[in-house]
Amino acid sequence: MRTFRTTARGLTRLVLAANLAFLASACADDLWIGNFSVTNYGAWTATGTAFNLGPASDGLLPKLEIENAAGDQVISSEIEGDGPMGTLTSPEFKIVRPYIAFRIGGGDYEHETCLNLLIRGHVVRSATGWRSDRLAPASWDVRRFLGQMAQVQIVDEASGDWGHINVDHLIQTDSPERLPVDAGPLYREALRPQFHFTARQWTMNRLNPGPKEEGWLNDLNGLIYYDGEYHLFAQRWWKCWLHAVSRDLIHWTELEPAFWEEANETGDQSGTCVVDDHNTSGLSPDPAKPPMVAFWSRNDNRTQCICYSLDHGRTWKHYEKNPIMEFPERDPKVFWYAPGNHWVMLLYGNGQYHILTSTNLLHWQDAHHPIRDCFECPDFFELPVDGNRSEMKWVLIQGSGKYSIGSFDGTEFKEETPRFACDTGPNFYATQTWGNTETGDGRRIQAAWMRLSSFPDMPFSQQVSFPCELTLRSTPNGPRLFREPIREIALLHRGQDAWTNRTVQAGATLPLEPEGRLFHIRAEVSIPQGAKLTFNIRGIPVMLTGRTLESGTPPAPVADQIKSVEILVDRTSIETFINRGELSSTRFILPQDNGLSVKAEGGPVNIQSLTVWPLNSAWTAGVAD
């Protein structure tokens, strides 16, 4: 953080229009946004103190370390350092060019150090700096807004490190210095998954290429079912909680982010959402309207906070008395424990999950029964064994995907099994299940962050695994967790191709040639010892022996024999399920071709049945891919 002080002396030239040489080189059709007076921002409206001293002139630019300015004056909130805060909003202007271009630097805090385009008072485009005071060229494609009245607003609501914003060369133009990323129509971009959730590109606010670009998601948060809607929340690099809703877990509508970080020094990490049906928290003034309460940890890894919604998650408020407690470290998992008539929280810290209890969600007590040797993002729930509700067991799943089974009395969990992998694939992390589904059909449905899903040249990054139903089933070695794709996948089926009683000889290939790139595959197979059956899926192999699955990782065994296989194929993923969910593998891919076939090696393989359903896109109703 740097602190500078100066006066308005020397700020005597028109910002953005002073350098005649630069103007002469500009496109004749470029239109400047802004008309400032000699020492201030003229007709622009300022709030707070961040922009009190007017633009930064050429003599001040080196002191502020501002580089790559187009002229010799820059709109800056840094003249008095990072402390002052405020906004600067232009008069209305008509959008008459296809692009708005600018150079920008400063802090990278979404929502807090940013340049916004406003239409009817709503933010429709936004950009931030990139933790550098070298101004980088950027632009917005505003063709869809041609003819509409707009304003630009420069925001500095941050007071900590990099709590400032610098903007220069703000114009309407036909030829921006740097074109915005154009990967195609929303949800139809070349690599966009078509039935796996990905974040839409709300704003173009990342100027430097990298994994934190807009459209990013990471840890899943607070999955909750409420009044007919499934809510999905996910992290965007501790900036905010992304939010989407669905009524069938297939077709998603992404809403605006549920809530943003409280201040740039804190951030909001992973957590849980619950429905406080009995208003134990007192957060709702109307007991007939239960609050949705989201729990999250600040980035200080010590303080726990809440936000709440009284309108089915459409708007959220930060609890005025945050933090509700100080307790290391992060990732609160909260649920109602009916036998004890209290709430329970699992909180990760120091390599273990602490168990806390509360009667009102606001005040918590440590039960002093930590679960040792654990790691991040806990999920914890009860399931019947073989569907028998008189035999219930608790399942603990760690952020790594490891699970164990045991008993829980409201304050202490006793593990009764070793820890097993929920999924053996290379891209399964920070899994969560939807809570409150007992108010719906009762299924326990799981999704995971498909970590390391990177989409070259796309305006989004990372994806969510396809929702799977979890069940506990008896095996010769005791109860085990099974995961299968939810039945709603059939909503996307469009016809089918089927084969029965086929023996594929060693070295032979059975071509499967359905149209499209999205598939749901099911097969019943018999693979003798020494033989191998390989599904070649768009150039990516999925290999089965009589007892093992290999899909992007070393072979993983089943308890006995592989009898059935189910595969979901999206544009950039393959998810494989063996023996109705005994074993699964979640895998990100970049496909190499559009082929689909099966091949036997080492001996003949019998395929009792094989069905391939091509799938429609979940984003565009009735459209094949």
C-alpha positions in Angstrom: 0.0 0.0 0.0 1.3 3.4 -1.0 0.2 6.8 0.5 0.6 10.1 -1.4 -0.7 13.6 -0.8 -0.8 16.5 -3.1 -3.0 19.5 -4.1 -4.9 20.3 -7.2 -2.1 22.6 -8.3 -1.0 21.7 -11.8 -4.2 19.8 -12.7 -5.1 22.4 -15.4 -5.7 20.4 -18.5 -8.7 18.6 -19.8 -8.5 14.9 -18.9 -8.5 12.5 -21.8 -8.4 15.3 -24.3 -5.3 17.3 -23.5 -2.7 15.5 -25.7 -3.4 16.8 -29.2 -0.9 14.5 -30.7 -2.7 11.5 -29.3 -6.1 12.9 -30.5 -4.7 13.3 -34.0 -3.8 9.7 -34.1 -7.2 8.5 -32.8 -9.9 7.1 -35.1 -12.1 9.9 -36.5 -15.1 8.1 -35.2 -13.9 7.8 -31.6 -16.1 9.6 -29.1 -14.7 10.6 -25.8 -16.7 9.8 -22.7 -16.4 12.6 -20.3 -16.0 16.4 -20.5 -14.1 17.6 -17.4 -13.4 21.1 -16.2 -9.9 22.5 -15.6 -9.3 21.1 -12.1 -12.1 18.7 -11.4 -14.5 16.2 -13.1 -17.0 18.8 -14.1 -20.5 17.4 -14.7 -19.5 14.0 -13.4 -21.1 13.2 -10.1 -18.7 12.3 -7.2 -19.5 10.6 -3.9 -17.1 10.2 -1.0 -13.6 11.5 -1.1 -11.6 9.3 -3.5 -11.9 11.6 -6.4 -11.8 15.0 -4.6 -8.6 16.3 -6.2 -9.5 15.7 -9.8 -7.4 13.8 -12.3 -3.8 12.9 -11.8 -1.6 15.0 -14.0 1.6 14.2 -15.9 3.8 15.4 -13.1 2.1 13.1 -10.6 2.0 9.9 -12.7 5.6 8.8 -12.1 5.1 9.3 -8.3 2.0 7.2 -8.4 3.9 4.7 -10.6 1.1 4.9 -13.3 2.5 3.7 -16.6 1.2 3.4 -20.1 -1.2 6.3 -20.0 -2.6 7.5 -23.3 -2.2 11.1 -22.4 -0.9 13.1 -19.5 -3.9 12.9 -17.1 -5.5 9.9 -15.6 -8.7 9.4 -13.6 -7.3 8.2 -10.3 -8.6 7.5 -6.8 -5.0 7.1 -5.5 -3.8 10.7 -5.2 -4.3 10.5 -1.4 -3.4 6.9 -1.2 -5.6 3.8 -0.8 -7.6 5.1 2.1 -10.2 7.4 0.5 -13.3 5.8 -1.0 -16.0 7.0 -3.3 -17.5 6.8 -6.8 -17.4 9.0 -9.9 -20.3 8.7 -12.3 -20.6 10.2 -15.8 -23.6 12.1 -17.2 -25.8 9.9 -19.5 -24.7 9.4 -23.0 -26.1 7.4 -26.0 -24.3 4.3 -27.0 -23.5 4.8 -30.7 -20.4 2.7 -31.3 -20.0 -1.1 -31.0 -17.2 -0.9 -28.3 -16.4 1.1 -25.2 -12.6 1.0 -24.8 -10.4 2.2 -22.0 -7.1 1.6 -20.2 -7.3 0.5 -16.5 -5.1 -0.4 -13.6 -5.2 -0.6 -9.8 -6.9 -3.1 -7.5 -8.6 -6.2 -8.7 -11.5 -6.2 -6.3 -14.7 -7.1 -8.1 -17.5 -4.8 -7.0 -15.1 -2.5 -5.0 -12.4 -1.2 -7.3 -14.0 -1.3 -10.7 -15.2 0.5 -13.8 -18.9 -0.1 -14.4 -21.2 0.5 -17.4 -24.7 1.4 -16.2 -28.0 1.2 -18.1 -31.0 2.3 -16.2 -28.9 2.2 -13.1 -28.0 -1.5 -13.5 -24.4 -2.7 -14.0 -24.3 -4.5 -17.4 -20.5 -4.6 -17.8 -17.7 -4.2 -15.3 -13.9 -4.3 -15.2 -11.2 -4.2 -12.5 -7.5 -3.5 -12.5 -5.0 -6.3 -12.0 -2.9 -5.3 -9.0 -0.6 -3.2 -11.2 -0.5 0.5 -11.9 0.5 -0.1 -15.5 -2.6 0.7 -17.4 -3.8 -2.2 -19.6 -6.0 -1.7 -22.6 -9.4 -3.4 -22.5 -12.9 -3.0 -24.0 -16.5 -4.0 -23.8 -18.6 -5.2 -26.7 -21.8 -3.1 -26.4 -23.5 -3.8 -29.7 -26.5 -5.2 -27.9 -27.0 -1.8 -26.2 -26.7 0.4 -29.3 -29.1 3.3 -29.1 -29.6 3.1 -25.3 -28.7 5.7 -22.8 -25.8 4.7 -20.4 -23.4 6.0 -17.8 -20.0 4.9 -16.7 -19.2 4.7 -13.1 -15.7 4.4 -11.5 -15.9 2.8 -8.1 -13.4 2.8 -5.2 -15.0 1.2 -2.1 -11.8 -0.4 -0.9 -9.4 1.1 1.6 -6.8 -1.6 2.1 -3.9 -2.8 0.0 -4.5 -1.9 -3.7 -7.7 -0.1 -2.7 -7.7 2.3 -5.7 -8.6 2.4 -9.4 -7.0 4.2 -12.3 -8.8 4.8 -15.7 -7.6 6.4 -18.9 -8.6 6.8 -22.6 -12.3 6.1 -22.1 -14.0 6.2 -25.5 -16.7 4.9 -27.7 -15.0 3.3 -30.8 -15.3 1.0 -33.8 -11.7 -0.2 -33.3 -10.6 -0.8 -29.7 -7.0 -1.1 -28.9 -7.7 -4.5 -27.5 -10.8 -6.5 -28.5 -12.9 -8.2 -25.8 -12.9 -12.0 -25.7 -15.6 -13.3 -28.1 -15.9 -17.1 -27.7 -19.4 -17.2 -29.2 -23.0 -16.8 -27.9 -23.5 -17.4 -24.2 -23.7 -21.2 -23.4 -22.9 -22.1 -27.0 -19.2 -21.3 -26.8 -17.0 -23.9 -28.4 -15.9 -25.7 -25.2 -18.9 -24.8 -23.0 -20.2 -28.0 -21.2 -23.8 -28.6 -22.2 -25.2 -30.4 -19.2 -22.6 -29.6 -16.5 -22.9 -26.3 -14.7 -20.4 -23.6 -15.5 -20.4 -20.0 -14.5 -21.6 -17.5 -17.1 -19.5 -14.5 -17.9 -21.2 -11.8 -15.8 -18.5 -9.2 -16.6 -15.3 -8.9 -18.5 -13.1 -7.8 -15.6 -9.9 -9.7 -15.9 -7.3 -8.2 -18.1 -4.4 -10.5 -17.5 -4.8 -14.1 -18.7 -4.9 -16.6 -15.9 -7.0 -18.9 -13.8 -8.8 -16.1 -11.9 -10.5 -14.7 -14.9 -14.2 -13.8 -14.8 -16.4 -16.9 -15.2 -14.3 -18.8 -12.7 -15.8 -21.1 -10.0 -14.2 -23.3 -7.4 -15.5 -24.8 -4.1 -19.2 -25.6 -4.0 -21.1 -24.0 -1.1 -24.4 -24.3 0.7 -26.3 -26.6 -1.7 -29.9 -26.4 -0.5 -33.3 -27.5 -1.6 -36.1 -25.0 -0.7 -39.7 -24.8 -1.8 -39.3 -26.7 -5.1 -35.9 -25.1 -6.1 -32.4 -26.5 -5.9 -29.9 -23.8 -5.0 -26.3 -24.1 -6.1 -23.7 -21.7 -4.7 -20.0 -21.8 -5.5 -16.9 -19.7 -4.7 -15.4 -17.2 -7.1 -11.9 -16.9 -5.6 -13.3 -15.6 -2.2 -14.8 -12.6 -3.9 -18.5 -13.7 -3.8 -20.8 -16.7 -3.8 -22.1 -17.5 -7.3 -25.7 -18.5 -7.2 -27.9 -20.6 -9.6 -31.3 -22.3 -9.2 -33.0 -25.3 -10.9 -36.2 -27.2 -10.5 -34.8 -30.4 -12.0 -31.0 -30.3 -11.4 -30.5 -30.3 -15.2 -31.6 -26.8 -16.4 -30.0 -24.0 -14.4 -30.6 -20.3 -14.2 -27.6 -18.4 -12.9 -28.7 -15.4 -10.7 -26.6 -12.5 -9.7 -24.0 -13.5 -7.1 -25.7 -14.0 -3.7 -23.4 -11.8 -1.8 -19.9 -10.3 -2.0 -17.0 -10.1 0.4 -17.6 -7.6 3.2 -14.4 -5.7 2.6 -11.3 -6.3 0.6 -9.3 -7.3 3.6 -11.6 -10.3 4.4 -13.1 -12.2 1.5 -15.8 -14.9 1.9 -14.7 -18.5 1.9 -16.7 -21.8 1.7 -19.6 -22.7 3.9 -23.2 -23.9 4.2 -26.7 -22.7 3.6 -29.7 -23.8 5.8 -33.4 -23.0 5.9 -34.3 -21.9 9.5 -37.8 -23.3 9.3 -38.7 -22.4 12.9 -36.9 -19.0 12.8 -34.7 -20.0 15.7 -32.3 -17.2 14.7 -35.0 -14.5 14.8 -33.7 -13.1 11.5 -37.1 -13.1 9.9 -39.7 -10.6 11.2 -42.4 -12.9 9.8 -42.3 -16.5 11.2 -44.2 -17.6 8.1 -41.2 -16.6 5.9 -38.3 -18.7 7.2 -34.9 -17.2 6.5 -32.2 -18.9 4.4 -29.0 -18.5 6.3 -25.6 -18.8 4.7 -22.5 -19.5 6.9 -19.0 -18.6 5.6 -15.6 -17.9 6.9 -13.6 -14.8 6.4 -10.1 -15.1 4.8 -8.6 -14.4 8.2 -9.4 -18.1 8.9 -10.6 -17.2 12.4 -13.9 -15.5 12.2 -17.2 -17.0 11.1 -20.0 -14.9 9.5 -23.5 -15.2 8.1 -25.7 -13.7 5.5 -29.4 -14.3 5.2 -32.2 -14.0 2.7 -36.0 -13.5 3.3 -37.0 -13.9 -0.3 -36.0 -17.4 -1.4 -32.4 -16.4 -1.9 -33.0 -13.6 -4.4 -31.4 -10.9 -2.2 -29.1 -11.3 0.7 -28.1 -9.2 3.7 -24.9 -9.4 5.8 -25.7 -9.9 9.4 -25.1 -6.6 11.2 -23.3 -8.3 14.1 -20.8 -10.3 12.0 -18.7 -12.1 13.0 -20.9 -14.4 15.0 -17.8 -16.0 16.6 -14.1 -16.3 16.4 -13.0 -19.9 16.0 -10.4 -21.4 13.7 -10.6 -22.0 10.9 -13.0 -22.2 8.0 -15.6 -24.1 5.9 -18.5 -24.4 8.3 -21.0 -27.2 7.6 -24.3 -26.6 9.4 -27.4 -28.8 9.8 -30.3 -29.4 12.1 -30.0 -32.4 14.4 -33.6 -33.3 15.2 -33.1 -35.8 18.1 -31.2 -33.1 20.1 -33.3 -30.2 18.9 -30.3 -28.2 18.1 -28.1 -27.1 15.2 -24.7 -28.7 14.5 -21.6 -27.1 12.9 -18.5 -28.9 11.6 -15.7 -26.4 11.2 -12.3 -27.3 9.7 -9.2 -26.2 11.5 -5.7 -27.5 12.4 -6.2 -30.7 10.5 -9.5 -31.7 12.2 -13.2 -31.0 12.1 -14.5 -29.3 15.3 -18.1 -30.0 16.3 -20.1 -27.1 17.7 -23.8 -26.9 18.7 -26.3 -24.1 18.8 -30.0 -23.5 19.5 -30.3 -20.3 17.4 -27.6 -20.3 14.7 -26.1 -17.2 16.2 -24.3 -18.5 19.4 -22.2 -21.6 19.3 -20.5 -23.9 21.8 -17.7 -26.3 21.2 -18.7 -29.9 21.9 -15.0 -30.8 22.4 -15.2 -34.0 20.3 -13.1 -33.1 17.2 -12.7 -35.5 14.3 -9.0 -36.0 13.8 -7.0 -36.1 10.6 -9.4 -34.3 8.3 -9.0 -31.8 5.4 -11.3 -28.9 4.3 -14.9 -28.6 3.2 -16.7 -31.2 5.3 -20.0 -32.8 4.3 -22.0 -34.8 6.9 -25.4 -36.5 6.6 -27.4 -39.6 7.5 -28.5 -42.3 5.1 -30.4 -45.6 5.5 -28.6 -48.8 4.7 -30.3 -50.6 1.7 -33.2 -48.1 2.0 -34.1 -49.4 5.5 -34.8 -46.4 7.7 -34.6 -48.4 10.8 -30.9 -48.9 10.1 -29.4 -45.4 9.7 -25.7 -44.5 9.4 -23.8 -41.2 9.2 -21.5 -40.4 6.3 -18.6 -38.0 6.7 -17.0 -36.7 3.4 -13.9 -34.6 3.4 -12.9 -32.0 0.8 -10.6 -34.5 -0.7 -13.5 -36.8 -1.5 -12.6 -39.4 1.2 -15.6 -40.7 3.1 -16.2 -42.8 6.2 -19.3 -44.3 7.9 -20.2 -44.3 11.5 -22.6 -43.1 14.3 -23.4 -39.6 15.6 -25.2 -38.6 18.8 -25.4 -34.9 18.1 -22.0 -34.0 19.6 -19.6 -36.9 18.7 -19.0 -38.9 15.6 -17.6 -42.4 15.9 -16.1 -43.8 12.7 -16.8 -47.4 12.0 -15.0 -47.9 8.7 -11.8 -46.9 7.1 -11.8 -44.0 4.7 -12.6 -44.7 1.1 -12.7 -42.6 -2.1 -16.1 -41.4 -3.2 -14.7 -41.1 -6.7 -11.4 -42.3 -8.2 -11.1 -39.7 -11.0 -8.5 -36.9 -11.2 -11.0 -34.0 -11.0 -13.2 -34.6 -8.0 -12.9 -32.1 -5.1 -14.8 -30.0 -2.5 -17.9 -32.1 -2.9 -21.2 -31.2 -1.3 -24.7 -32.6 -1.1 -28.0 -30.8 -1.3 -29.5 -30.3 2.2 -33.2 -30.0 3.1 -34.2 -32.6 0.5 -36.4 -34.3 3.1 -38.9 -31.6 2.2 -38.8 -32.8 -1.4 -38.3 -36.4 -2.6 -35.7 -37.2 0.1 -32.8 -38.2 -2.2 -29.3 -37.3 -1.1 -27.7 -35.7 -4.2 -24.1 -34.9 -4.6 -22.0 -32.6 -6.8 -18.3 -31.7 -6.8 -16.0 -29.0 -8.1 -14.2 -30.6 -11.1 -10.9 -29.0 -10.2 -8.4 -28.4 -12.9 -11.0 -28.1 -15.7 -9.3 -25.4 -17.8 -10.9 -24.2 -21.0 -8.4 -22.5 -23.4 -9.6 -19.1 -24.8 -13.0 -19.4 -23.1 -14.6 -16.7 -20.9 -15.2 -19.2 -18.1 -13.2 -21.7 -16.2 -13.9 -24.9 -14.1 -17.1 -26.9 -14.0 -19.4 -28.8 -11.6 -19.8 -32.6 -11.8 -23.1 -34.0 -12.9 -25.4 -34.5 -9.9 -25.4 -38.0 -8.5 -27.7 -39.8 -6.0 -25.9 -41.3 -3.0 -27.0 -44.5 -1.3 -25.6 -46.8 1.3 -25.6 -50.5 0.4 -24.5 -53.6 2.1 -21.5 -55.4 0.6 -19.6 -58.5 1.9 -17.2 -56.0 3.4 -19.8 -53.9 5.2 -21.9 -50.8 4.1 -20.4 -48.7 1.3 -21.4 -45.5 -0.4 -22.6 -45.8 -4.0 -23.1 -42.9 -6.4 -25.1 -43.0 -9.6 -26.2 -40.2 -12.0 -29.6 -38.8 -11.2 -32.5 -40.1 -13.2 -33.2 -36.7 -14.6 -30.5 -37.2 -17.2 -33.3 -38.9 -19.3 -34.8 -35.4 -19.8 -32.1 -34.8 -22.3 -32.4 -38.1 -24.2 -33.1 -37.8 -28.0 -33.6 -41.3 -29.4 -31.2 -44.2 -28.8 -29.0 -46.8 -30.5 -29.0 -50.3 -28.9 -27.0 -53.5 -29.3 -27.7 -56.8 -27.6 -25.8 -60.1 -27.2 -22.6 -59.0 -29.0 -19.3 -60.8 -28.6 -16.4 -58.6 -29.5 -13.5 -60.7 -30.5 -9.9 -59.9 -29.3 -8.5 -57.1 -31.5 -12.0 -56.3 -32.9 -13.7 -52.9 -32.6 -17.5 -52.3 -32.4 -18.1 -48.8 -33.8 -20.8 -46.8 -32.2 -21.8 -44.0 -34.5 -24.6 -41.9 -33.0 -24.8 -38.3 -34.1 -23.6 -35.5 -31.8 -21.0 -35.1 -29.0 -23.1 -35.6 -25.9 -24.0 -39.1 -24.8 -25.4 -41.2 -22.1 -24.1 -44.8 -22.3 -25.2 -47.9 -20.4 -23.8 -51.5 -20.9 -24.0 -54.9 -19.3 -20.7 -56.7 -19.8 -18.8 -59.9 -19.1 -15.0 -59.5 -19.3 -13.1 -62.7 -18.8 -9.8 -62.8 -16.9 -7.0 -61.5 -19.1 -9.3 -59.6 -21.4 -9.8 -55.8 -21.6 -12.7 -53.7 -22.9 -11.8 -50.2 -24.0 -14.4 -47.5 -24.7 -12.8 -45.0 -27.1 -14.7 -41.8 -26.3 -13.9 -39.0 -28.7 -10.2 -40.1 -28.7 -10.1 -40.7 -24.9 -9.8 -44.3 -23.6 -11.9 -45.7 -20.7 -10.5 -49.1 -20.0 -12.2 -52.0 -18.1 -10.9 -55.4 -17.1 -12.9 -57.9 -15.2 -12.2 -56.1 -11.9 -10.7 -52.7 -12.6 -11.5 -49.3 -14.1 -8.9 -47.1 -15.6 -9.9 -43.5 -16.6 -7.2 -40.9 -16.3 -5.7 -42.5 -13.1 -4.2 -45.9 -12.2 -6.6 -48.8 -12.3 -9.2 -48.9 -9.5 -10.7 -52.2 -8.4 -14.2 -53.3 -7.6 -14.9 -55.8 -4.8 -15.8 -58.7 -7.2 -16.5 -58.4 -11.0 -17.5 -55.6 -13.2 -20.9 -56.3 -14.5 -22.3 -52.9 -15.6 -20.9 -49.6 -16.8 -22.6 -46.2 -17.3 -20.9 -43.3 -18.9 -21.8 -39.6 -19.3 -20.0 -37.8 -22.1 -20.2 -34.0 -22.3 -18.0 -31.7 -24.4 -15.2 -31.7 -21.9 -15.9 -34.5 -19.4 -16.3 -38.2 -19.1 -17.9 -39.6 -15.9 -17.9 -43.4 -15.5 -20.0 -45.4 -13.1 -19.3 -49.1 -12.5 -21.8 -51.6 -11.0 -24.6 -49.1 -10.4 -22.2 -46.7 -8.6 -19.9 -49.0 -6.6 -17.0 -47.2 -8.4 -17.0 -43.9 -10.2 -14.5 -41.7 -12.0 -15.0 -38.0 -12.7 -12.6 -36.7 -15.4 -12.1 -33.5 -17.4 -11.0 -34.0 -21.0 -10.2 -32.0 -24.1 -11.5 -34.3 -26.8 -9.4 -35.3 -29.7 -12.1 -36.4 -32.2 -15.8 -37.2 -32.3 -15.6 -41.0 -32.6 -17.2 -43.5 -30.3 -16.4 -47.2 -30.2 -15.6 -50.2 -28.0 -12.6 -52.6 -28.5 -11.7 -55.9 -27.0 -8.1 -57.0 -26.3 -6.5 -60.1 -24.7 -9.7 -62.2 -25.3 -13.3 -62.0 -26.4 -15.7 -59.8 -24.4 -19.4 -60.4 -24.2 -21.7 -57.4 -24.2 -25.2 -58.5 -23.1 -26.6 -55.0 -23.8 -25.4 -51.6 -24.8 -27.5 -48.5 -25.3 -26.3 -45.1 -26.4 -28.6 -42.1 -26.0 -27.5 -38.9 -27.8 -28.3 -35.9 -25.6 -29.7 -32.5 -26.1 -28.1 -29.4 -24.6 -29.5 -28.4 -21.2 -28.9 -24.8 -22.0 -30.9 -24.6 -25.3 -34.1 -26.6 -25.1 -34.4 -29.2 -27.8 -31.1 -28.4 -29.4 -28.7 -31.3 -30.2 -25.0 -31.0 -29.9 
